[in-house]
Amino acid sequence: MGKKIVIALGGNALGNNLEEQRIAVKTTAKAIADLIQDGNDVVVTHGNGPQVGMIQLAMEGHHKVDPKTSETELSVSVAMSQAYIGSDLQRAISFELKKRNIEKTVSTVVTHVVVDKNDKAFQNPTKPIGSFLSKSEADALIAKNEHVIEDSGRGYRKVVASPLPVEIAELQVIRSLFTAGQVVIACGGGGIPVINDEGMLVGVPAVIDKDFASAKLASDLHADYLIILTAVEKVAINFNKPNQQWLSSLTVEEAKKYIDENQFAKGSMLPKVQAAVQFVENNPSGSALITLLEKARDGILGKTGTIIQK
């Protein structure tokens, strides 16, 4: 019997620029089509790190050339990245399914993700965005109450918060398509970050971690599997050390123990393991799989990857 799967694509599934992305999505589409051909229902989520950065830089450059134009809000850039990444993925997956005579519609849902305006992350922004800044440019942003850091001697960078997802605004649409057996692309880049202001969704300058957003979506959909794709086949402890150990399975308790021991790198494997734990805790009958894109099918069959279960 087929499984309900949310699959979170990492950066290696999309490339670093438009040309690389259009090449990468062809391989990505084949791996996703393999899962669908096996009878699984699939929702696809994805990151947008390089893409949203390119959009922000382009908009910043345009504003400098023509200061009369408005500066582009980060939430708007996230929306732009969702649409154009979704378009490439949608067309590539649709083409791959048609080659296999699989009749399914592939839809991109531009997704808003609600965060808590009182999330402590807003008091401690950590995610660099945009171009490097001079001291005078940094001081000008600070004067506007923006957050700026000095980045390893290379210059100054604006930083924004990375709050946790609270609610997926378009959940009912995504659920309806998913329940109907269609393929959905959603929560791109972690979702467009918004707060609920008396019923009105208002964009905020933030970056939502796509793995946490994917875990939230998978929980809300009561998925059987959350597959988080990364650059390694399995999770490891003592990574890159002589006593490195690859892990085929983890319980939630074991994963938390290794998190407490700082076994996983921040900004890399740590959020993936944390998101996997969050999903399994909210869905005790579900499983999270962390592996390579090309190993996703084998991972579902228990042949590879790291499985996290209750």
FIGUMAR-199072 format. One record per residue (C-alpha): x, y, z; residue in three letters. Coordinates in steps of 0.5 Angstrom, whole numbers, padded with zeros to 4 digits, always signed. Example, Ala and Ser with C-alpha at 12.3 -4.5 7.8 and 13.67 -1.06 7.14 Angstrom:
BEGIN
+0025-0009+0016ALA +0027-0002+0014SER 
***
This chain:
BEGIN
+0000+0000+0000MET +0003+0007-0002GLY +0005+0012+0003LYS +0004+0019+0005LYS +0010+0023+0004ILE +0013+0030+0005VAL +0020+0030+0001ILE +0024+0036+0003ALA +0029+0038-0002LEU +0036+0041+0000GLY +0040+0046-0004GLY +0044+0040-0008ASN +0037+0038-0011ALA +0036+0045-0014LEU +0043+0048-0016GLY +0046+0055-0014ASN +0043+0059-0020ASN +0038+0059-0026LEU +0042+0055-0031GLU +0044+0050-0025GLU +0037+0049-0023GLN +0034+0047-0029ARG +0039+0042-0030ILE +0038+0039-0023ALA +0031+0039-0023VAL +0031+0034-0028LYS +0035+0029-0024THR +0030+0031-0018THR +0024+0030-0022ALA +0026+0023-0024LYS +0027+0021-0016ALA +0020+0024-0014ILE +0017+0020-0020ALA +0020+0014-0017ASP +0016+0015-0011LEU +0010+0016-0014ILE +0011+0011-0019GLN +0011+0006-0013ASP +0004+0008-0011GLY +0006+0014-0006ASN +0002+0020-0005ASP +0008+0026-0005VAL +0008+0033-0003VAL +0015+0037-0005VAL +0018+0042-0001THR +0024+0046-0002HIS +0030+0051+0000GLY +0031+0057-0003ASN +0038+0060+0000GLY +0041+0062-0007PRO +0035+0064-0010GLN +0032+0069-0005VAL +0039+0072-0005GLY +0040+0073-0012MET +0033+0076-0012ILE +0035+0081-0006GLN +0041+0083-0009LEU +0038+0084-0016ALA +0033+0089-0012MET +0038+0092-0008GLU +0042+0094-0015GLY +0036+0096-0018HIS +0034+0101-0012HIS +0041+0104-0012LYS +0041+0105-0019VAL +0034+0108-0018ASP +0033+0110-0011PRO +0026+0113-0013LYS +0024+0105-0013THR +0022+0102-0007SER +0026+0097-0003GLU +0024+0090-0004THR +0021+0086+0003GLU +0024+0080+0004LEU +0018+0076+0004SER +0016+0079-0003VAL +0023+0076-0005SER +0021+0069-0002VAL +0014+0069-0006ALA +0018+0071-0012MET +0023+0065-0011SER +0017+0060-0009GLN +0014+0062-0016ALA +0020+0061-0020TYR +0023+0055-0017ILE +0016+0052-0016GLY +0015+0053-0024SER +0021+0049-0026ASP +0020+0043-0021LEU +0013+0043-0023GLN +0014+0043-0031ARG +0020+0038-0030ALA +0016+0033-0025ILE +0010+0033-0030SER +0014+0032-0036PHE +0017+0026-0032GLU +0010+0023-0030LEU +0008+0024-0037LYS +0013+0020-0040LYS +0011+0014-0035ARG +0004+0015-0037ASN +0002+0017-0030ILE -0004+0022-0030GLU -0003+0026-0024LYS -0003+0034-0024THR +0003+0038-0021VAL +0001+0044-0017SER +0005+0050-0014THR +0002+0053-0008VAL +0005+0059-0006VAL +0005+0058+0001THR +0005+0063+0007HIS +0007+0061+0014VAL +0005+0064+0020VAL +0010+0066+0026VAL +0009+0068+0033ASP +0011+0076+0033LYS +0013+0075+0040ASN +0018+0069+0038ASP +0025+0070+0041LYS +0028+0069+0035ALA +0026+0076+0033PHE +0030+0079+0039GLN +0037+0075+0036ASN +0037+0075+0029PRO +0042+0070+0026THR +0041+0069+0018LYS +0045+0074+0014PRO +0042+0076+0008ILE +0043+0081+0002GLY +0050+0083+0000SER +0056+0085+0004PHE +0056+0092+0006LEU +0061+0098+0008SER +0061+0101+0015LYS +0057+0107+0013SER +0052+0103+0010GLU +0052+0098+0016ALA +0051+0104+0020ASP +0046+0107+0016ALA +0042+0100+0017LEU +0043+0100+0025ILE +0040+0107+0025ALA +0034+0105+0022LYS +0034+0099+0028ASN +0036+0094+0023GLU +0041+0088+0025HIS +0048+0088+0022VAL +0053+0083+0024ILE +0061+0083+0022GLU +0062+0077+0018ASP +0069+0074+0019SER +0073+0080+0017GLY +0069+0080+0010ARG +0065+0086+0011GLY +0058+0087+0014TYR +0052+0083+0013ARG +0044+0085+0015LYS +0041+0079+0019VAL +0034+0077+0020VAL +0030+0072+0025ALA +0029+0065+0024SER +0023+0064+0028PRO +0019+0057+0028LEU +0013+0056+0024PRO +0006+0056+0028VAL +0001+0055+0022GLU +0001+0054+0015ILE -0004+0059+0012ALA -0006+0055+0005GLU -0006+0048+0009LEU -0013+0046+0007GLN -0012+0047-0001VAL -0005+0043+0000ILE -0009+0038+0004ARG -0015+0038-0001SER -0010+0037-0007LEU -0006+0031-0003PHE -0012+0028-0001THR -0014+0028-0008ALA -0008+0024-0010GLY -0005+0030-0014GLN +0003+0032-0013VAL +0004+0039-0009VAL +0010+0043-0009ILE +0009+0048-0002ALA +0012+0051+0003CYS +0018+0054-0001GLY +0024+0057+0002GLY +0020+0055+0009GLY +0014+0059+0007GLY +0013+0067+0006ILE +0014+0069+0013PRO +0008+0073+0016VAL +0004+0075+0022ILE -0003+0075+0024ASN -0005+0082+0025ASP -0012+0081+0027GLU -0014+0077+0021GLY -0009+0080+0016MET -0003+0076+0014LEU +0003+0081+0014VAL +0010+0080+0011GLY +0016+0080+0016VAL +0023+0080+0015PRO +0025+0073+0017ALA +0027+0066+0014VAL +0024+0060+0016ILE +0028+0054+0016ASP +0025+0049+0011LYS +0026+0043+0015ASP +0022+0046+0021PHE +0016+0048+0016ALA +0017+0041+0012SER +0016+0038+0019ALA +0010+0042+0021LYS +0007+0041+0014LEU +0008+0033+0015ALA +0005+0033+0022SER -0001+0037+0019ASP -0002+0032+0014LEU -0001+0026+0018HIS +0004+0024+0013ALA +0007+0017+0014ASP +0014+0019+0012TYR +0018+0026+0012LEU +0024+0025+0008ILE +0029+0030+0009ILE +0034+0030+0003LEU +0041+0033+0005THR +0049+0032+0002ALA +0050+0025+0005VAL +0047+0018+0005GLU +0046+0018+0013LYS +0047+0022+0019VAL +0053+0021+0023ALA +0056+0022+0030ILE +0063+0024+0031ASN +0063+0027+0024PHE +0070+0027+0020ASN +0073+0024+0026LYS +0077+0018+0026PRO +0071+0015+0030ASN +0066+0017+0026GLN +0060+0013+0026GLN +0054+0012+0021TRP +0047+0011+0024LEU +0042+0007+0020SER +0037+0008+0025SER +0035+0013+0031LEU +0030+0013+0036THR +0027+0020+0039VAL +0031+0019+0045GLU +0037+0017+0042GLU +0037+0023+0037ALA +0036+0028+0043LYS +0042+0025+0047LYS +0046+0027+0041TYR +0043+0034+0040ILE +0045+0035+0047ASP +0052+0032+0046GLU +0053+0037+0040ASN +0054+0032+0035GLN +0050+0035+0029PHE +0053+0042+0026ALA +0049+0048+0027LYS +0046+0050+0020GLY +0047+0044+0017SER +0045+0037+0020MET +0042+0040+0027LEU +0036+0043+0024PRO +0035+0037+0020LYS +0035+0032+0026VAL +0031+0037+0030GLN +0026+0037+0025ALA +0025+0030+0024ALA +0025+0029+0032VAL +0019+0034+0032GLN +0015+0031+0026PHE +0016+0024+0030VAL +0014+0027+0037GLU +0008+0030+0033ASN +0006+0023+0029ASN +0008+0017+0033PRO +0006+0012+0028SER +0010+0016+0023GLY +0018+0016+0021SER +0023+0021+0019ALA +0028+0019+0014LEU +0035+0023+0012ILE +0039+0021+0006THR +0041+0023-0001LEU +0036+0025-0006LEU +0038+0019-0011GLU +0037+0014-0004LYS +0030+0016-0002ALA +0027+0010-0006ARG +0032+0005-0002ASP +0031+0009+0004GLY +0023+0008+0004ILE +0025+0001+0003LEU +0029+0000+0009GLY +0036-0001+0005LYS +0039+0006+0007THR +0039+0013+0010GLY +0038+0014+0017THR +0031+0013+0020ILE +0028+0016+0026ILE +0022+0013+0029GLN +0019+0014+0036LYS 
***
